[in-house]
C-alpha cells in the first residue's frame, strides 16, 4: 500500500474516534463558512489558513471508485511523500495520466434523458373559466387557510391582552383579513416613509385610500397579533427546545405547507428548472437567522427554491434552519437540491441548472441515476473535480479557448472568457459549434470578436437568467415592513410568493395584464372596492342657473323662484333671497356686483374637496 493511502486510512481511523463535543463545536464553524463565505464543508476543500481544528470531522475522505477526475490528484498527492524510486515507479505504472482536451477534439453526445412529466406542463387550471387576480391569489391563500389564520390571530390577541397589553381588540374576520392583506400590497405599490404616513390627512402628499379600508390603529393591532400557528401549540413546541423534537419553523409551518402544496398543485413546470437561494431580510436575533457576506441582503432567513426557468414560477421552496434541516447528511449543497426534487410529483427527464455552491460530481451523477440532467458552474477547489495541469488553460490562454474532460455522463469544461469559466454538465457535449460576441482590445483599439463557446456555458447563461427574472418579480412589489417578530417577516415573504405565482398563472392563462395592472386589480378586489376612483366634480359644472323656469312674463321671472342664500345664512346670519343657484351643488347663492356669494361659497367647497 502506498504511503499516501496508509496515511489516509490512519486519518480516517483517528477521525472516527473524535468526541461528539468536537462535532458540535464544528457545526457553528460550518454555519459561518456557509452563510458568510458560501462554503460547503462536505464538498469544498478549504485552504490551510481557513481551516479550524473543529472542521476535521467534515473533511474526512471516503472510499469510493476512482474517477478520471481524481486519479491524477491522487498521483500528485503520493509524489509529495518520500517514497523510494522503485515504489513510485510501480505506482505510476498503474495510473493513466489524463490531460484536458481542446475544442478540436470531438466529444461524444451524452445519453439523452427522455422527458416524462407526470402532468402536462403549464397551469393546471381550465382556460374556459374566468380567472380574476383575486381568485388566483386565493389558490395560495385559501379561505380555509385565512380562516385558520384569523383563529390563531384572535387567540394571540387574547393572550396578549391577558398579559396586560392595553388596546382595543375585536376578533378579525376572514373578509377583514383579506382587506388587511390588500392594504399590505397597497403599501408595497405606493411607497411611504412610515406606516403612519398612510393615514396622515393634513398635507398635499396624503393618500386617502387606506383610511377608507380600516383605521390606522386597527391595522397596527392586526399587525402586532397576526399569527400562523396557535399560541398554545407554540408553548408546547417551545418546551422541546434543545431536543431533536423541537421544530424551528413551527410558527410558520401551517401556512408554509399550504402554500407549498398550492405551488405544486396548480402548475407543473416545464423541462428546465433552476435551483436558487435567497435571503429574506430580517435582523431578529433568532436561531434561524443567517448572515451572508456575498448577498445584498446581509442578514435574514435562508430560503432554497426550485423555479421554472421559462417564467420564474416558484415550484417549491424550503427554509434552512441549521445542520438538522436535511437529515440525509451528505452536505448542505447536496441535500438542499435533493430535498426540492420529488419524482412522484415532477416525473423524470428534467434539466436542473445551478450555481457553483451546489455543483459537485457526486450530486450530478446521483441526479443522472434518478434521470435528472444537471448543469452548473463549479469551483476548481471542490472535491473530485479534475485538477490536472496537463494541457489546461492558463492566464495567458487566448479568449475563446476551450478545454474539457469527460467521465461517463459527466463532462467538465473550461472556457477562457475575460477569465476562466468552469462548467460541469450531464446534459451537453463539450462543444457543439456555438458562438458568442465579445469585445477585445486589439492594438489599443476595442473590436468585436466572434468566439467559440461551449454548449454548457451557452445553456447555463440562457437558463440562469431566469434567476434574475424570479428575483425581479419578487422585488417589484416586495413587502418590506419593519417587524419585531421574525415570523411576520416570513409571513410577508409568503405574500410575495403567492402574489407572484398568481400573476404568472394569470399571465399563462390570459396574459392581458402587466404586473402593475395585476397588483392594482388584486388590491381593489381584496379591499372590496372598485379600481376606478369616483370622478371628482369639475369646476366647470359649478355654474349659476335660475332657480325657476323662465317665462315670457318678466314681472313673474323677477319674483318667482327666489330662495334664501345659503352663504348669507350660514356665514353672516342674514336671510337674503336670490333667484340664482349652483347647478352642481343645488344651493341658492347671491350673485351681485357688490355681493358675490357664489364665488365665496365655492372657494370653501374646492378647498375641502382637494
Secondary structure, 3 states (H helix, E strand, C coil): CCHHHHHHHHHHHHHHCCCHHHHHHHHHHHHHHHHHHCCCCCCECCCHHHCCHHHHHHCCCCCCCCCCCCHHHHHHHHHCCCCCHHHHHHHHHCCCCCCCEECCCCCCCCCCCCCEECCCCEECCCCCCCCCHHHHHCCCCCHHHHHHHHHHHHHHHHHHHHCCCCCCCCCCCHHHHHHHHHHHHHHHHCCCCCHHHHHCCCCCCCCCHHHHHCCHHHHHHHHHHCCCCCHHHHHHHHCCCCCCCCCCCHHHHHHHHHHHHHHHHCEECCCEEEEEEEEEECCCCCCCCEECCCCCCCEEEEEEEEEECCCCCEEEEEECCCCCCCCCCCCHHHHHHHHCCCHHHHEECCEEEECCCCCCHHHHHHHHHCCCEEEEECCCCECCCCCCCCCCCCCCCCCCCEEEEEECCEEEEEEECCCEEEEEECCCCCCCCCEEEEEEEECCEEEEEEEECCHHHHHHHHHHHHHHHHHHHHHHCCCCCCCCCHHHHHHHHHHHHHHHHHHHHHHHHCCCCCHHHHHHHHHHHHHCCCCCCCCCCCHHHCCEEECCCCCCCHHHHHHCCCEECHHHHHHHCCCCEECEEECCCCCECCCCCCCCHHHHHHHHHHHHHC
